[in-house]
Amino acid sequence: MSDARPLVLLIEDTPSLAALYVEYLRREPIRVVTVATGGEGIAAIRGHAPAAVLLDLNLPDMPGMEILKEVTTNKYGCSVIVVTAHGSINVAVEAMRHGAYDFLMKPFDPDRLKVTLRNALAHQKLLTMVETYRETFDRTGLGCLIGSSLPMQQVYRIIESAAPSRATVFVTGESGTGKELCAAAIHQLSPRRGGPYVALNCAAISRELIESEIFGHVKGAFTGATVDRDGAASRANGGTLFLDELCEMDLSLQSKLLRFLQTSSFVRVGGNHEETADLRFICATNRDPFVEVRAGRLREDLFYRLHVVPVHMPPLRERGEDVLLLANYFLSRFAEEEGRHFRGFAPDAEAALLNYDWPGNVRQLQNAIRNAVVLNDGETVTASMLPAPLTTVASSAAAPAAAAATTVHAAEVGDIRPLADIERETIERAIALCGGNIPRAAELLDISPSTIYRKRQRWLEDGVAVSPAS
């Protein structure tokens, strides 16, 4: 069984000190590995990056600062605590500038070592969590879907989880939210991506023809059926069949669709022998499927057969600044198509886009941007170039903005002081109240002593007087 405890690498050339530090940390929930030279330290880090490094800066074969630069440059993902002697604050500050998490001045007691190391490990764990968050949640799109808002991050997670399986996906959402793009993204991420993707809008086909569109027909099945014709089920064999606006389907056809789902077999309109198709179903509706079931317009058994993995596409009004992300994407695309010179939006246009509630969702936004591009030209899209009712939104938003600007200008701006000055005065006052004891002041300010040392060093370099410290 692998040891899950975080690994700490101790690089110390004095055997007695190395043994002492290991003893200090004996009861900590960590694994400690010790090496005596810089070369051994670099080899150990390259072989298996530890969570933290305790680094003596005075090593026999190379300066410890070189190891610190190696870790920082190559982003090994470990917190480095440098150990220095003789109270050399300048060296410690230089190490912090090169990426060290903190420093210890010899001699130090066991508690100081343990607290510093615990903080370094917690810091590294937090950085790892943030990086994982960025990779998992901080995306601007997936497939043809665009958006970085939290509701869209949830959609991306469901898509990525559901795509590898054979499970049927039921997509809901208002008209224009991108349900078909969601279905296409699932297909592209699935093992069936090499097979066909067939989309069928049940609302766009008459009740008389929908069965033929799904299952196909044989010659002579009805007036106009002059040849045998494959339906969507046959064309999607080995791939994915997306049925949009499922709730528009006639109840009699719903029963045939249910049988197809259960047996993978179907009969063409006018035919008399069964055919089979291996495909994955994705369906969508802009209605509430539970309401449709209660109203008797959607078969309950079909609904629960299809409603395996639900995905809800959020309306654009709930997606925050995704509006601007999408608007800029459409602007770039349409400007290229139409030979226009637009590169972005003016502030008043951005405000109008953000303040509108978009009842038609992404489809309405797309049409609004195309309208502005087709009818205008220039470097930036202004609010006056946007179609109604966005121009009305822009006008109503301008009045509060003007009032707010007047209020700011009327404020007593002389009372506003730079934040850096307030921070320096707070730190210096804390040091004075603690009798020059910087570690005590840092504890009361809830910051690291190294932070205070680093800031005071920078203030001295900038010619700012600082109070004496003990």
Order of alpha helices (4+ residues) and beta strands (2+ residues): beta-alpha-beta-alpha-beta-alpha-beta-alpha-beta-alpha-beta-beta-alpha-beta-alpha-beta-alpha-alpha-beta-alpha-beta-beta-beta-alpha-alpha-beta-alpha-beta-alpha-alpha-beta-alpha-alpha-alpha-alpha
